[in-house]
Amino acid sequence: MTTAPAERPVALAKFGERLAALRLADATALASMRTSLTTHGQLSPVRAFDGGDTLEVFDGFKRLRAARGLGLAELRTVVVDINVVDAMVHIRELHAGRGLTALEEAWIVRALHRGHHLSQGEIAARLRCHKSWVCRRLMLVEALDASVQADVRLGLITPRAAVLVAALPRGNQSLASGVVIRRGLTVRQTSTLVRDFVDAADPAAEQAVLTRWGQDRPHAPRPGVRASRSVVETIALDITTIRRSAGRLESCLVTTPLAALEPTASDLVRESLVELGAVLRALAWTIASTLNAKAASAEPA
């Protein structure tokens, strides 16, 4: 009879995140995990395997990152006697039918095929799926531009939207992703954008599609829906949106250090944060000027 491996406390410094690149780090989920650890403590152990100098996590990335953000010293852990290929297989098995996006599944397939040289047939056998499924996932990730994959990791574009963008030639993918991000397009709108791109007959027509979709014009209002807001409504909505986004961004930055991201994604985040800092400083100055002007006008003559 085989004895299940026992739980044991492991210092956070002993953990590695070699396989973290196979999963998406959702800021909302990380914030929820941080709240759960604070309120209830660790409810389930982290699962890891011996990676030599570190214990490599394959189940519990959110728990680990939330614990690091909270400054915890250790986590309860089950160390399983498997290798890195088995660990990748376990990641999909642990989330079979739920939890993994098509892009995350594609990252696992690519890592097994390109990184560990398993054939598509071997991967299909390991993952207990049809070889055609493996082929489709591999085609998806290899057709999707690296910059768009970085956008997904940063939470700028949803995995479902990125899968739609993958249908375009690589040269157009980053352009289309940029439009999706700037306009905040839904998955359905992204599907229409991609279809317009595909239907474009030549580069000039493609540029026309970009121009049309890139214009900051509101969509035609549905019957019964008010087309525009007052200045006061717009200001109130923007304040609420910024406060909500600021809280989510702060939680993400606290729980996910830049060093935990891929080099390309880390550089992109760093550049974006520098730009955001300048925008926020300018906004803070404008807010202060507005409030000071209000206070001055209220003073008696």
Secondary structure, 3 states (H helix, E strand, C coil): CCCCCCEEEEEHHHEECCCHHHCCCCHHHHHHHHHHHHHHCCCCCEEEEECCCCEEEEECHHHHHHHHHHCCCEEEEEEECCCHHHHHHHHHHHCCCCCCCHHHHHHHHHHHHHHCCCCHHHHHHHHCCCHHHHHHHHHHHHHCCHHHHHHHHCCCCCHHHHHHHCCCCHHHHHHHHHHHHHHCCCHHHHHHHHHHHHHCCCHHHHHHHHHHHHCCCCCCCCCCCCCCCCHHHHHHHHHHHHHHHHHHHHHHHHHCCHHHCCHHHHHHHHHHHHHHHHHHHHHHHHHHHHHHHHHHHHCCC
